[in-house]
Amino acid sequence: MTETLKNTGATAHVVATTLMPPLVEMTGESEASLIRTISRNLKEVEYEPEDVKSAITELVLKIIDNDMSQYVDAVKALEDSLKDMGLFANEIQEYIKANIPSPPTPPEE
């Protein structure tokens, strides 16, 4: 399906956001856990690494905006995806710090 969408001229962003709902429905997995799958699929059909990184980051931002309980899993999936793309740990941390908001602090009791 990823290749079919790419062949229509769809950007990595469009493909990533199009794939998420049916993958959640078919697998029953959380959106955060599917980030790795979508990232891998985008790379396999040869989207540019920067486009994949941007599309996956956009997915993570949407996930945490809609469901903060997935924050840790979504950021971990982003880290894993960036590592798979060949980024080093320090580059990954800098990228996340620059592009993903900090987790909310729990209310004080």
N, C-alpha and C positions, 0 to 999 in steps of 0.2 A: 504494500500500500504506500509506503514511503516513497519508493521509486516512482510509482504512478503519479503521486502528487508532485514530486519534483519535476517530472516530465511535462506537467501542465504549466511549468514556469513558476510554481509557488515558491516563496522564500522559505528559508529554514524556520522563521518565526511562524508562518502560516501553517507549515507542515506540523510543527510541534504542537501548536494549539489545536489543530484539527485531530491529531492522533490521540490526545489525552482522554477526551470523554469516552470514545469507544473502547480504549484500552482499560479504563477503570471499570466499565460495564462488563467487558469480556472476562477480565481477570479477577475482579473483586478486590484488587490491591489498591492501596492508597495512592494518591497522585504523587506524593513524595517518593514512594518506592519505584514508580514508573519513570522517573526522570532519567535514570541510568539507561533504561531500555530505549527511550526516545533519543537520548544523546548518541547511543551506539548506532541506532538506525540512521540518524542524520549523517553520521561519519561514514557509514557503509555506502551510502549513495553519493558520497563525495561532495557534500557541502563544504565550503571553506571553514577551517577551524574557528575563525573569528565569528562567523555566522552561527555556527553551532553553539559556541560559548554564549553569544548574545541571546540566542533563542532559549537556551536552557536557563539562563539567568532570568529572563522574562517569565518563564514558567514558575521558577522558584518564588519570584516576587508576587505573582498572582496567587500561588498556593498560600504563602504566609499572610497575604492580605485577606484571604477568605477564611483561613483556618490556622490561627497561630499555634494550635496544638501540634501542627506538623512542622513547626519551625526547625527543630533539631534534625529531624529526618530529612527535610528538604535541603538544608544546608550541607548535611553529610553527603547526600546524593550529588549535590553540585561539586563538592570537593572531590568525590570519587570520579565524577565525569571529567573534571579538569585534569585530574591525575592521569586518567586514561588517554587524555589528549597530549600528554607529555609535559605538563607544567610541573614545576618543582614545588615543594611544600611552601617555601617562602613566597613564591609567586601566587600560589593559591590563596594564602592568607591575606596577602595584600589586595588581591582582586576581590575577595569576599568583603574585606573591610571597606573597600571603596564602593562596592555595588549593592551590598545587602545590609539593611538596617540592623542594628543590634537587637537582640531579643528583649522583649519587655521585662522589666524587673517585677518580680512578684510583689503583691501588696504587702506592706508590713503589718504584722499582727499585733 
